[in-house]
Amino acid sequence: MNMKKITTLGLLITFLTGCSLDINTDPNYPAAVTPSLVFPAIENSIAVVVGDGMYNYAGFYAQYYDQLPEANQYNDLTQNMITESSQIIDRSYTTLYARALEDVDVVLKSTASSTADKFAATALRAFSFQLLVDNMDQVPYTEALLGSANPTPKWDGGQSVYEGVLAELDKAEQDLSGAMTCNDLLLNKNVTQWKGFANALRLRMYLRFIDAGVDAAGYTSKLKALVDKGMFFTGDVKYDVFSDQADKRNPWYAANKVNLAMNHAAAYPIITYQKKTNDPRIAYNFVKATKSKDYAGEIPGSKTNPAAKNADYSFMKYYATKPVYFFTQGELQFLLAEVYLRFYSDDTRAKKAYEAAIDADFEAREMAETGSVMYGADGSVAWSSAKTNETKLELIYMQKWVALCYMDHMEAWSEIRRTDCPKPSGFTAAEIMANSTVYTPGDLIAPLRNGFGEGSFAKRMFFPQRARQLNPNTPPSVPATTPVWWDKK
């Protein structure tokens, strides 16, 4: 079947099965819709979430961008003036449950699906639940997706959900044999690549168990066995189907460049850090400010400054055909560099993975330069510039933060919370605005106007208002400053 026809059909299935459903309703598929055709719809639904819904607000929280002073779309979000009724996560929540996870069930329950199809679907199910937990901690899991058999599922704790999806992955891999039969727009039916993606998800989650102090010894053993095996994906796990035509563009581009006036100003932390490190990737992310003809970032939450104008700040660049990244090779290599340093005390392999991560990011952005401009002998972030394991870890974390900018904002926000890097500045936004010399480039800045309280940062997303309206088992509201289960630092 022609690839464009597959894509179009996948989008159509997603629309037909998602727009009128709530998360507890069984899909009513036409008899002609097979698991093979449903599979692209799963990938598309997840791409809409990680490439637009979560991507957008997580980019504010990762301090990659802020609200332009003469625009107003995201005022409340950037100033933390949000509550559950703001419905920031509602669309992403509904898309994952009523579209992606419902469609996963179709693949898992169908006798027409091969064990390889079911393994890939289980990996996407694990990824979806990981995203939901990383946002809200508690989510419907054990009683979810039962339709009329249980229209008000209970909500499970995030740790048990992580444990559950990891067990599902293990079982699906044990049953795995043969080839995929489903149409696959993510990894082209390559079962080895699907195994590598599943292992990368395991690696990411194992680190969160360890850093949360949950069976650290057990998960360290699992992590080392996984790394010793060395079976991870090559390249990037990316949903690369977009073209610069109406209704076929990258979802974040379509939402923020086509449907809305431009709202995103480059944020002060990322701009100052990339300028300090002479990072050529700054030109991939941003355009120079009209007024200064240089890269300039806005202090988070400061758009109320009456003197500020759009021309004072760099705008984000927008890419109509940019892929949506489910897992980048850069992130994978940074995780491996961390593991080699922390759990193997192997400086040589840590350095190699660190440099491979930067190389992978430069390659993904199709930069004219290679990563060696950053880590080479004269590079600003050379491995040799860090003298202790602590400073080497900081180098890994900071460069991962840079590499996830404009690639995977949800993971950037999650990794900031796990590693506490970039760290919060010891100065307030007002103090930095009054005297920029006190600021360390790259440090996070609590918003100048901050609805969560002075000095506070978002640690989770509110529960969906839609869930509260439909499900009496939705937990009581939790403040957005309360960490999720794995954020113990």
N, C-alpha and C positions, 0 to 999 in steps of 0.2 A: 504494500500500500504506500502511496506517496506520502512523504514525511509531513508536508504541509496539510494534507487531508487528515492525517492522524492527529496533528496538533489541533486543527479546527474541531474535529469530532470530540477530542478530549475536553476542549473548552466548552463545547456545547453540552456534553454530558454533565460537566461540573455545574453549568448554569441550571440545567433542568433538574438536577438532583439536589441543589443546594439552596436556591433562593427562597423556596417556600417551606423549608423544613426547619423544625427546631431539633435540638440535639438528641431528643429522645424518641424521634419518629423513624420508623422503618422506611427505607427508600422503596419506592414503587417503580422498579426498573421495567422497561419494556422487555419482552422476552428475547428480542434480538440483541440486546446489549450483553456482551460477554465479558468475562474478567479481563480478557486481552485488551478490550477497548476501554474498560474502566481504569486500567492501570495508569495511562497518561493523565487522566483526570485527577488521580491522587497526587501525582507529581505537580500538576498545575496548581492544585489547591494549596499545597504546602508552599509552593513558590510565591503565591500571592501573599502569604503570611510572612515568610522570612524575607521576601524581597520588597514588601511595601508596608503592611500593617505594623508588625513588630520592628521592622527595619527602621521605620520613620521615628517612632518614639525612642527606641533604643539609641539611635544616633544622637538625640538630644542628651540622653543620660550618659553616653560615652563621651560627651563634650566634643563631638566632631563639628557640630553646627549649632546655631542659635537662631532666634527669630529676627529677621531684618527689621530695623526700627520703623520703617514706613509701611510695613506689612503687618497683618494681624491674624493670620490663620491659626498660628500655634502659640499665641500669647499665654494662655493658661498653662499649657504643657511646659513651656520653657521656664515659667515662673513658679512651677509647682502649685498652681492654683486649681488643682483637680481633686475630684472625689470619685466615688463609685458611680455617681450619676453622670459623670463626664463621659462614661462609656468608651474609654480609650482602647480597651482590649476586646470589647464586645464582638466586633466584626471578625477579628482573628480567631477568637474562641469559637464562634459559630462556624467559621470556615473549616477549622480543623475537625470539629466534632461532626457537623452535619454534612460535610463534604468529604474531606480526606479520610477520616476514620470510618465513616459509614462505607465508603468505597473499599477501604482495606478489608472490611468484613466480607464484602462480596468476593474478593479474591481468596480470602482464607477459607471461606465456607464452600467454595465451588469445587465440584469434582473435576471441572475442566482445567483447574489450575495445577501446574506442576509443582513439585516440592521446591524448585528454584523460584518460581513465581511467589510462593508463600513465604519463602525466606526473605526475598526482596521486600515484600509487603510488610513483613514483620519488622524489618529494619526501618522502614518509613513510619510504622506505628511507634516504634521505640523513639525515633527522632521527634515525632509529633508530641508524645507525652513528655519527653525531656523539655521541649520548648514550653509546654504548659506549666510544668512544675517550676521551671526556672523563673517564670513570671509570677506565679501565684502561690506556689508551694503545695497547697491542697487542690486536688482536682478530682472529678468523677473518674473512677478507673474500674474497680472490681464490679460495679453494678452499672457501668456506662454502656450505652449502645444496645440496650435490651429492648428498646421500643416500647410497645404497650405492655410488655411483661413487667416493666418497672419504669414508669414515666418520671419518677423522682429519685434518681440514684443518689446514694450517699457519696460524700467526698472523702477521698483517702489522703493520708499524709504523703508528702513528697518523697520521703525516704522509702516508704513501702512501694510507691509507684516506680521509682528507680529500680528497686530490687525486682519488682514484677516484670518490667520490660526486659531487664537483663536476663532473667530466667526464660522469658519467651524467646529471646534471641538465641540462647544456648540450645533450647529444644528445637527450634526451627533449623539450626545448623546441623544438629544431630540427624535430622530427618532428610537433609539436603542430598539430592542426587540429580544428575542430569542437567538439562538446559532450561532456560526460561522460554516460555511460549508467549507471554504477554508482550504487547508493544511497550517499549521502554525508551523514553526520551531523555533519561538522566544518564544511564551508564550503558546504553546500547546492548542490553541483554548479556553483558559480560559478568558472569557469575563470580569470577575472581575479583573483579572490581567491587561487586556487591559485598563480598566477604571483607574486602579491605575497608569499605565504608562502615560496615558493622563493627569491625575491630577499632576503627577510629572513634566511633561512638562509645564503645566500651572504655577506651583509653581516657576519653574526656570524663566519663562518669566515674571511673575508678578514682581518678584524682580528686574528685569532689567528695567521695566517701572518705578518702584518706585525710584530706584537709579538714573535714568535719569531725574527725576523730571517731568515725564509725567503723569498727573492726579494721583499724588501720593496718595491722599486721596481715590480716587475711587479704585485704584488697591490694596491699603492696605485693604480696606473693602473686596474685592474679595479674597485676600490672606488669611485673617483671617477666612472667611467663608469656604474656601477650607480646611484649616488646622483643623478647628473645626469639619468638617465632617469626617476627618481622613481616607479617602478611598485612600490609596496608595498601590502600589505593594509590595509584600513580596519577599524576596530573591533578586536576581539581574535580570535585563532585559538584557539577554545575548544571543548571537548567538553562540551556542555551538554544532557545527556539525563536527569539524575537526578531522582528524586522521593523523598519521605520515606516510603518503604515498604520492607519487608524485601527485601533483595537488589537494590534499585534505587537505593541511596544512593551518594553520593560515596565512593570506595573508602577514602580516608584516614579519613573519618568512620566508616565501617563497621568498619574495623580497630581504631581507637583510642578510639572512643566507645561503639560497640555491643558489639564482641567483647572488648575489654579495659577494665579500669579506667583512668581517666584517668591518664596518665603524664607529660604535658608541662607543665613550668613555664616561664614566660617567662624568657628569658635576660637577664642583666644588660646586655650591650652594646646590644641593640635597645631595651630599656626606658629606659635612661639617655639614649640619643640621642633617642628620641621625646619624652621628657619635657623635655629641654633645648631642643628645637626647637618645643615646644608643638604637637605634631602630633596632630590629632584622630583620625587613623587608628589610634592606639593603642587606641582603644575598639573598633575593628573586630577587632583581633587578639587582645585580651586582656581578662580581667575583673580587677577590682581585688582585691588580696589581702584575705582575710577579716580578718586581724589589724590591718593598718594602714589599711584602707579606701582604699588608694592603689595605684597600679601599682608592683609590686616584682619585680625580676628576680633570678634565681639565678646566682651565679658558676659558670661551666662546671666540671664535674667535682667539685663540692663537696658532693655529696649525702651524703658520709660524715661531714659535720659533725653530731655527735650532738645539738646544740642546735636544728638546723633542723627545722621542721615544714611540712607542706603549707600551713597557714594563713599562713605568712610570705610566700608568693609568689603572683603572678598566675598564673592558669590560662590556657591557650589557649582561645579560643572554638572551637566546632565547628559546622560547617554541613553539614547533611545533603544539601542540593541544590546545593552550590557546584560550579561547572563545574571541569573540569581544563583548565588553560591550556597549550597547546602553544607559544604565542608571544604575549606581551601587547603591546598598542599602547604601553604605557608603556615597556617595554624597547626597542622599536623606536625610539621618539622619543629616548630617552637615547643609544642608539647613534648616531643621526643628529646629536645635539647634540655628541657627542664628535668625530665625523667633521668637522663644520663647523668646530670649534675647532682640531683638530689638523692637518687636511689642506687646509683652505680659508682658515684665519685669518679666518673670517667670524663676528665676534662677534654680529652681529645675528641671523643665522640660527641660531646656536648657542643663543642666549637663547630664541628662539621655540620651538625644538624642546625645549629643557629645560622650559619652562613647559607646552608641550603634553603632555609626558610626565607631569608631575604631574597635570595636568587629567585625562588618560586614566586614571590610577590611581584618582583620586577617583571618576570616573564608573564604573569597573569595580566598585568597592566600594559603589556606590550611596550615597555619603556625602551628608549634608544640606548640607555645605559644598562650596565649589568649591576647586580647587587654589590659587586666588589667596590663600587664607589663609596659604599657605606661602611663595609667591614674590612677593606683592604688596609695596607700598611699606613696609608695616610687618611683612612676613613674616620669619620667622627664617632662611629660606634663599633670600632674594631674590638674584637674579643680581648685583645691585650690591654685595652684601656681599663678593663675591670680587673682588680687585683685580688678580690676575695670571692668566695662562692656567693655571698650575699649580693655583692654588686654585679656579679655575673647574672644572677637570677633577675635582678632589676633590669639589666640590659635586655634579657630575653623578654621579660614582660612588657617593657616599654616598646620594643620593636614589634612585638605581637600587636599591641594597641595600634601602632601606626599601620601595620599590615592589614588589620581588619577594617580600617577606615575605608569606606566606600566599597567594602567587600561583604562583610557579615557583621552588621551592627548589633544584632541580638547576642552573638557570642562575645563581642567586645564588651558589652555591658555585663554579661555573666562573668567573664574572666576578670574584669575590674573588681567585681564583688568577691570573687574567690581569692584573688592574689593581693588585693589592696594596692594595686599598682595600675595606673598612676595613683599616687597617694593624694589625699586632700591637702591643699595648701594650708600653711599655718597662718595665712592672712585672709581677711574677708575681701569680698569683691570691692567694697568701698575703699579699703586700704590699698588694694592693688590699683584701682583707678586713680587714686590720689598720688601714688608713687610706685610705678611699675618696677623699680629696681629691687623691691623687696621680694618679688615673685620669682620662683624657680620655674623655668619653662617646662610645660608638660604637666605640672601639678593640676589636679582638679580644683575648681573654684565653686563653692556653694553659691547658688544664684543670688544676685543682689536683692531682688524681690523674691521672697521664698515662702510660699504658702505652707510648707512643711515645717517651718521654724528655722530661725537663723542658724546657718552652718549645717543644715541637714541635706542629705542626698536621698534619692529614690533607691530603695532596696528591694522593692517588689512592685507588682502592679495590683490594683484593686480587683476584687472579684467582679465578674460581668453583672451589670444591672439586669441584663436579660435573664441570666440564670436565677437571680434572686426573685424575679417576677414569676418564673415558671416552676421553680423547684424549692420547696420549703426546707429541704436539707442543705441548701447552700449555707456555709458557715457564717457566723457573725463577721462583720467587716473587720479587717485588720489594717492598721496604719501602714502607709506606703514606706515608712521608715523602718519597718520590722523586717529583719533579714529572713530569707528563705532557709530551709533546713540545713543546707550545706554551707551557708555563709557564716562561719563561726569565727573568723579572724577579727 
